[in-house]
Amino acid sequence: MLVNNAGILYDTWQRPLTADLDVVREALETNAFGAWRTSRALVPLMRRGGYGRIVNVSSGAGSLSSMGASTPAYNVSKVALNALTRMLGAELRGTGILVNAVDPGWTATDMGGRGGRSVEDGARGVIWAATLPEDGPTGGFFYDGEPEAW
Ligand SMILES: NC(=O)c1ccc[n+]([C@@H]2O[C@H](COP(=O)([O-])OP(=O)(O)OC[C@H]3O[C@@H](n4cnc5c(N)ncnc54)[C@H](OP(=O)(O)O)[C@@H]3O)[C@@H](O)[C@H]2O)c1
């Protein structure tokens, strides 16, 4: 099981027209390329075992259908992570490796601050995706085990 959880730069201070593109690049580096690199590193091992679960911890901020003008660096990085999820899901179909994106929801962590749901609640959907049975979904985007709009 690979849980790509590392995430940075919830850039509430930026808007797309004035955003510092170096900050956007930095967000992409960790939030999207980080997950891409760790997946590349571990898929060969998963293939050998004929089993794998990759969980990309995404966000509602990566949902195009509800996207506004806030947090531009974070948004594009999570959209890219969702695209990676679709692509890897397709490339690995039939190998025993399931790849899904999970939105933990607003969670009371260092990033989320106070007011969000508990870490236990936020983690539940991640654990669900990490422990899917063989016939579970792949290439999807989920919140608490239910499909979320792309
Ligand atoms: N909290 C929310 O409301 C919320 C909502 C939706 C989605 N998410 C997503 O949930 C995931 C976890 O977020 P969180 O709320 O737990 O954030 P957090 O409290 O800021 O924690 C982020 C974690 O990522 C690690 N990290 C950052 N950059 C890294 C790198 N380059 N390599 C390795 N580790 C790195 C940090 O490690 P260090 O402490 O060592 O820097 C930290 O442990 C993220 O992907 C975030 O986008 C969170």
The ligand as an SDF file (V2000), in Angstrom:
LIG
                    3D

 48 52  0  0  0  0  0  0  0  0999 V2000
   -6.4320   19.2790    6.4330 N   0  0  0  0  0  0  0  0  0  0  0  0
   -7.3960   19.4310    5.5310 C   0  0  0  0  0  0  0  0  0  0  0  0
   -8.4510   20.0760    5.7940 O   0  0  0  0  0  0  0  0  0  0  0  0
   -7.2410   18.8020    4.1600 C   0  0  0  0  0  0  0  0  0  0  0  0
   -8.3470   18.8550    3.2970 C   0  0  0  0  0  0  0  0  0  0  0  0
   -8.2490   18.2560    2.0560 C   0  0  0  0  0  0  0  0  0  0  0  0
   -7.0760   17.6080    1.7040 C   0  0  0  0  0  0  0  0  0  0  0  0
   -6.0180   17.5640    2.5550 N   0  0  0  0  0  0  0  0  0  0  0  0
   -4.8030   16.8450    2.1300 C   0  0  0  0  0  0  0  0  0  0  0  0
   -4.4800   15.8760    3.1040 O   0  0  0  0  0  0  0  0  0  0  0  0
   -3.0640   15.6160    3.0660 C   0  0  0  0  0  0  0  0  0  0  0  0
   -2.5100   15.7320    4.4640 C   0  0  0  0  0  0  0  0  0  0  0  0
   -2.6510   17.1000    4.8500 O   0  0  0  0  0  0  0  0  0  0  0  0
   -2.6200   17.6030    6.3490 P   0  0  0  0  0  0  0  0  0  0  0  0
   -3.8600   18.3640    6.5710 O   0  0  0  0  0  0  0  0  0  0  0  0
   -2.2370   16.4920    7.2770 O   0  0  0  0  0  0  0  0  0  0  0  0
   -1.4400   18.6580    6.1860 O   0  0  0  0  0  0  0  0  0  0  0  0
   -0.3030   19.0690    7.2350 P   0  0  0  0  0  0  0  0  0  0  0  0
   -0.8780   19.0620    8.5810 O   0  0  0  0  0  0  0  0  0  0  0  0
    0.2820   20.3460    6.7120 O   0  0  0  0  0  0  0  0  0  0  0  0
    0.7350   17.8930    7.0560 O   0  0  0  0  0  0  0  0  0  0  0  0
    1.3880   17.7220    5.8090 C   0  0  0  0  0  0  0  0  0  0  0  0
    2.3800   16.6030    5.9490 C   0  0  0  0  0  0  0  0  0  0  0  0
    3.0500   16.4570    4.6840 O   0  0  0  0  0  0  0  0  0  0  0  0
    4.4360   16.3310    4.9370 C   0  0  0  0  0  0  0  0  0  0  0  0
    5.1990   16.8260    3.7840 N   0  0  0  0  0  0  0  0  0  0  0  0
    5.0830   18.0390    3.1740 C   0  0  0  0  0  0  0  0  0  0  0  0
    5.9460   18.1170    2.1450 N   0  0  0  0  0  0  0  0  0  0  0  0
    6.6160   16.9380    2.1020 C   0  0  0  0  0  0  0  0  0  0  0  0
    7.6390   16.4150    1.2750 C   0  0  0  0  0  0  0  0  0  0  0  0
    8.1170   17.1100    0.2410 N   0  0  0  0  0  0  0  0  0  0  0  0
    8.0870   15.1720    1.5370 N   0  0  0  0  0  0  0  0  0  0  0  0
    7.5860   14.4540    2.5610 C   0  0  0  0  0  0  0  0  0  0  0  0
    6.6200   14.8890    3.3860 N   0  0  0  0  0  0  0  0  0  0  0  0
    6.1470   16.1220    3.1680 C   0  0  0  0  0  0  0  0  0  0  0  0
    4.6730   17.1770    6.1760 C   0  0  0  0  0  0  0  0  0  0  0  0
    5.8360   16.7490    6.7890 O   0  0  0  0  0  0  0  0  0  0  0  0
    6.6800   17.7530    7.7540 P   0  0  0  0  0  0  0  0  0  0  0  0
    5.8210   18.0290    8.9260 O   0  0  0  0  0  0  0  0  0  0  0  0
    7.8940   16.9540    8.0620 O   0  0  0  0  0  0  0  0  0  0  0  0
    6.9320   18.9660    6.9260 O   0  0  0  0  0  0  0  0  0  0  0  0
    3.4400   16.8600    7.0010 C   0  0  0  0  0  0  0  0  0  0  0  0
    3.6210   15.6690    7.7440 O   0  0  0  0  0  0  0  0  0  0  0  0
   -2.4750   16.6310    2.0770 C   0  0  0  0  0  0  0  0  0  0  0  0
   -2.2720   16.0210    0.8270 O   0  0  0  0  0  0  0  0  0  0  0  0
   -3.5620   17.7050    1.9920 C   0  0  0  0  0  0  0  0  0  0  0  0
   -3.5070   18.4000    0.7610 O   0  0  0  0  0  0  0  0  0  0  0  0
   -6.0770   18.1360    3.7760 C   0  0  0  0  0  0  0  0  0  0  0  0
  1  2  1  0
  2  3  2  0
  2  4  1  0
  4  5  1  0
  4 48  2  0
  5  6  2  0
  6  7  1  0
  7  8  2  0
  8  9  1  0
  8 48  1  0
  9 10  1  0
  9 46  1  0
 10 11  1  0
 11 12  1  0
 11 44  1  0
 12 13  1  0
 13 14  1  0
 14 15  2  0
 14 16  1  0
 14 17  1  0
 17 18  1  0
 18 19  2  0
 18 20  1  0
 18 21  1  0
 21 22  1  0
 22 23  1  0
 23 24  1  0
 23 42  1  0
 24 25  1  0
 25 26  1  0
 25 36  1  0
 26 27  1  0
 26 35  1  0
 27 28  2  0
 28 29  1  0
 29 30  1  0
 29 35  2  0
 30 31  1  0
 30 32  2  0
 32 33  1  0
 33 34  2  0
 34 35  1  0
 36 37  1  0
 36 42  1  0
 37 38  1  0
 38 39  2  0
 38 40  1  0
 38 41  1  0
 42 43  1  0
 44 45  1  0
 44 46  1  0
 46 47  1  0
M  CHG  2   8   1  16  -1
M  END
$$$$
